[in-house]
Structure formats: C-alpha cells, structure tokens
Amino acid sequence: MCPSILILNRITKRDFILKGTSLSHIMKIGLISDTHDNIENILKAVSEFNSRRVDIVLHAGDFVSPIAVESFRGIKLVGILGNNDTDIPGLTSAFNKINGELKGEIFEAVYDGMKLVIYHGTSSSKKEFLINSGKYDMVIYGHTHRKASNKIGRTIVVNPGTAKGWFFGFYATIAVFDTHTRIIEFVSL
C-alpha cells in the first residue's frame, strides 16, 4: 500500500495577472521600524501606506508603548519585538485592539511566494546568521536606524530606517516593497 501524498499548489496574485485575470494590483508590503513612540510620524506613515495601497505593514520592532501600536489603526499590521519593547502585555493588548498581530522576536512568513523573516537586529550575529542562511528571499531588520537595501546571494536585505526621525541625526523613513517587481521604495516622512 502506497502512503498518501498531498501536493499543494500555491497560486499567487502574480499567477492570476500573468494569466490575464483582472486583479487590480500586485502585493505591496509596507516596512517600518523604530517608531519609538513618535505618534506624529506613525500617523504620517499610516497615511503614506494607505495612499500607496499596501496590503500589509511589517514593523521590525521598537514601538515602545501601546499607544504607538494603537496609532496604526486602519492598516493590517504585523510586528515583532525590539529591544525597547518591554511592556509585552500592553503591546499585546494594543495589537488585539487594532486586530494586528504581534509575533515575538522573530517572524517568518510567505507573502506572494516570497519567504521573509523579520528580526529587529539586536544581535548582529543572529541577524547575519539569518541573512547568510540562504533560507529566505528577504530579511527585514531595524535597530541601527539606518535605511539600507542590498542583496546578499539570493537574499534581499532591507532596513527601512527609523520612523522616529532625528534620532542620532537620521531622517524619518519607511519603505514599500513590491513583490512582483522586487523594488524597494524608501519614503521620507
């Protein structure tokens, strides 16, 4: 008797578009990190993400307080913890209020066929391990407050910068990633 084999076929938005159906857009992912309670810039970021019609926003940590999380109301938010996110019960409650998802220290996901991992970047050796593992199409991190985008092997590595702004002299930035074109657009707040 042969064991049963289950084969799942994943059909992405790209597959539909290439076959001529009428989906209106390719998946766009908003990227943000290190908001550090700057509510004014969070609201600007939410506005930018909405105007660019992102499907989901991934936050690479350092919200700091629950009120910062609640300021993301109106967008689909998935976040991980940074080194300044110490009020875990309060942050969890705030994520629940906005129907967001708080995923812990590291989060892996597949969006539009791309395997991503998000890690704040507190440990540079852990960050480098994720980047060099060859396991991911994209590694998203924060912590340094410096926007960055490069490719190491087949892995796209991106830091959206700090949305706090003027922290150690850096301007406030976010990023938008298009899964079809694989283009990362940095946006100043």
Backbone torsions as a table, in degrees:
resi	resn	phi	psi	omega
1	MET	NA	130.5	-179.7
2	CYS	-82.7	138.8	174.9
3	PRO	-68.2	149.9	178.8
4	SER	-71.3	140.2	177.1
5	ILE	-121.5	126.5	178.2
6	LEU	-106.2	122.1	178.6
7	ILE	-114.2	122.0	178.6
8	LEU	-102.8	131.7	174.5
9	ASN	-103.3	124.4	178.4
10	ARG	-97.2	118.4	177.6
11	ILE	-102.4	123.3	-177.3
12	THR	-99.7	169.1	174.5
13	LYS	-57.5	-37.0	180.0
14	ARG	-60.0	-41.2	178.6
15	ASP	-59.6	-42.4	179.3
16	PHE	-64.1	-44.1	-177.8
17	ILE	-65.7	-42.5	179.6
18	LEU	-64.9	-26.1	178.7
19	LYS	-89.0	4.5	172.4
20	GLY	88.6	10.8	177.1
21	THR	-79.7	174.6	-166.6
22	SER	-105.9	40.9	171.8
23	LEU	-66.6	139.0	-170.0
24	SER	-80.0	-17.9	-177.8
25	HIS	-160.5	160.9	171.7
26	ILE	-85.8	157.6	-177.6
27	MET	-64.9	129.7	173.6
28	LYS	-115.9	133.6	-177.6
29	ILE	-116.1	123.1	174.6
30	GLY	-81.8	138.2	179.8
31	LEU	-123.5	131.9	-178.1
32	ILE	-149.2	152.4	177.9
33	SER	-155.8	162.9	170.4
34	ASP	49.6	56.2	178.4
35	THR	-77.6	-26.4	173.8
36	HIS	42.5	49.4	174.5
37	ASP	64.7	16.4	177.3
38	ASN	-82.9	85.8	-174.5
39	ILE	-60.8	-41.5	179.9
40	GLU	-57.1	-45.6	179.9
41	ASN	-73.5	-31.0	175.1
42	ILE	-62.3	-44.9	179.5
43	LEU	-64.2	-36.9	174.5
44	LYS	-63.5	-42.9	-180.0
45	ALA	-63.2	-44.1	178.3
46	VAL	-59.1	-43.2	177.6
47	SER	-61.2	-44.9	178.5
48	GLU	-62.6	-44.2	179.7
49	PHE	-63.5	-42.3	178.3
50	ASN	-64.7	-41.9	-178.9
51	SER	-67.2	-26.7	178.2
52	ARG	-92.4	1.9	175.5
53	ARG	55.2	48.6	177.5
54	VAL	-71.0	149.1	-179.3
55	ASP	-84.3	-29.8	-177.6
56	ILE	-156.4	151.5	175.3
57	VAL	-117.8	128.2	177.8
58	LEU	-107.4	124.2	-178.2
59	HIS	-108.2	122.9	-175.6
60	ALA	-88.9	26.0	170.1
61	GLY	96.7	167.8	-173.5
62	ASP	69.8	57.2	169.0
63	PHE	-72.1	-48.9	-178.8
64	VAL	91.9	-63.0	-176.5
65	SER	-123.4	160.5	179.5
66	PRO	-58.3	-34.5	-179.3
67	ILE	-62.1	-31.4	176.6
68	ALA	-64.4	-43.8	179.1
69	VAL	-62.6	-45.4	-178.3
70	GLU	-62.3	-21.9	178.3
71	SER	-71.8	-11.1	177.4
72	PHE	-87.6	7.2	-179.5
73	ARG	-53.5	136.3	177.6
74	GLY	104.5	-5.6	174.4
75	ILE	-130.4	158.3	176.7
76	LYS	-81.3	111.7	-173.9
77	LEU	-115.1	130.3	171.1
78	VAL	-124.3	129.1	-177.4
79	GLY	-135.6	161.7	173.7
80	ILE	-123.9	166.4	-177.1
81	LEU	-84.0	140.1	172.2
82	GLY	-106.1	178.8	-177.0
83	ASN	-69.0	-16.3	177.7
84	ASN	-100.3	5.2	-179.0
85	ASP	-94.5	77.7	-173.7
86	THR	-93.5	-22.3	-179.9
87	ASP	-88.3	69.8	-174.6
88	ILE	-62.8	-42.7	176.9
89	PRO	-61.6	-41.8	179.1
90	GLY	-66.4	-42.2	177.9
91	LEU	-64.6	-41.3	178.2
92	THR	-61.0	-44.6	178.1
93	SER	-61.6	-42.7	179.4
94	ALA	-64.6	-40.6	176.4
95	PHE	-61.7	-41.5	178.1
96	ASN	-61.7	-39.3	-179.8
97	LYS	-61.7	-33.9	-177.4
98	ILE	-101.4	9.3	-177.3
99	ASN	58.9	34.8	175.8
100	GLY	-95.1	-176.5	-179.0
101	GLU	-132.2	121.1	174.0
102	LEU	-100.9	121.9	-167.7
103	LYS	-107.0	4.6	-179.1
104	GLY	96.1	-149.1	-174.1
105	GLU	-84.6	-35.9	-179.5
106	ILE	-133.7	138.9	179.5
107	PHE	-134.8	126.8	174.5
108	GLU	-106.5	142.4	178.5
109	ALA	-154.2	162.7	172.5
110	VAL	-120.2	120.6	176.5
111	TYR	-124.4	125.7	179.3
112	ASP	49.8	41.3	176.7
113	GLY	81.5	-1.2	179.9
114	MET	-100.9	130.1	177.0
115	LYS	-88.9	119.9	-177.5
116	LEU	-116.6	154.1	168.9
117	VAL	-134.4	141.2	178.4
118	ILE	-121.1	128.9	179.0
119	TYR	-146.3	137.4	-176.0
120	HIS	-60.3	-38.6	178.5
121	GLY	105.0	13.5	-177.9
122	THR	-56.6	-42.7	176.6
123	SER	-100.3	113.5	-178.6
124	SER	-65.3	-31.7	179.6
125	SER	-68.9	-37.9	177.2
126	LYS	-67.6	-41.5	177.5
127	LYS	-60.7	-47.2	180.0
128	GLU	-63.3	-37.2	177.1
129	PHE	-60.8	-46.3	179.4
130	LEU	-61.5	-44.1	-179.1
131	ILE	-62.8	-44.9	-173.9
132	ASN	-87.7	-1.6	-177.7
133	SER	-67.3	-24.2	-176.1
134	GLY	74.7	6.8	-175.7
135	LYS	-86.5	-19.4	-169.4
136	TYR	-121.5	146.9	172.0
137	ASP	-78.3	-29.0	-178.6
138	MET	-148.1	137.1	172.2
139	VAL	-117.0	125.7	-179.7
140	ILE	-113.6	130.4	-179.9
141	TYR	-143.4	172.5	177.5
142	GLY	-136.5	-130.8	172.4
143	HIS	73.5	-43.2	-176.0
144	THR	-81.0	-16.7	-178.1
145	HIS	68.7	10.5	-180.0
146	ARG	-109.2	121.4	176.6
147	LYS	-66.6	142.2	-177.8
148	ALA	-157.3	148.0	175.9
149	SER	-152.1	121.8	175.1
150	ASN	-154.4	177.4	180.0
151	LYS	-126.4	128.4	178.1
152	ILE	-120.4	110.9	-172.0
153	GLY	65.1	-125.9	177.6
154	ARG	-96.5	1.6	-173.4
155	THR	-95.7	125.2	172.3
156	ILE	-80.7	129.0	-178.6
157	VAL	-118.6	123.7	-175.8
158	VAL	-138.6	138.4	170.0
159	ASN	-122.0	117.2	-178.6
160	PRO	-71.1	-2.9	-177.5
161	GLY	86.8	-168.3	179.1
162	THR	-99.8	129.0	173.9
163	ALA	-82.5	-9.3	176.9
164	LYS	-65.1	-45.4	-179.1
165	GLY	78.8	148.2	177.6
166	TRP	52.2	22.4	177.5
167	PHE	-93.3	114.2	-173.6
168	PHE	60.7	27.1	177.4
169	GLY	84.0	6.2	-179.3
170	PHE	-91.4	143.0	175.7
171	TYR	-76.2	156.8	179.2
172	ALA	-76.4	126.9	178.9
173	THR	-140.1	157.2	169.9
174	ILE	-135.1	179.3	177.3
175	ALA	-143.1	156.0	174.3
176	VAL	-127.3	128.6	-179.7
177	PHE	-113.3	128.5	177.0
178	ASP	-98.7	118.5	-175.0
179	THR	-70.8	-20.3	179.8
180	HIS	-82.6	-52.1	-178.1
181	THR	-82.8	-19.2	-175.8
182	ARG	61.9	30.7	178.0
183	ILE	-96.4	134.9	175.9
184	ILE	-105.5	123.7	177.6
185	GLU	-108.7	120.4	174.1
186	PHE	-86.7	138.8	-177.4
187	VAL	-125.3	126.9	175.0
188	SER	-83.1	139.3	179.4
189	LEU	-94.2	NA	NA
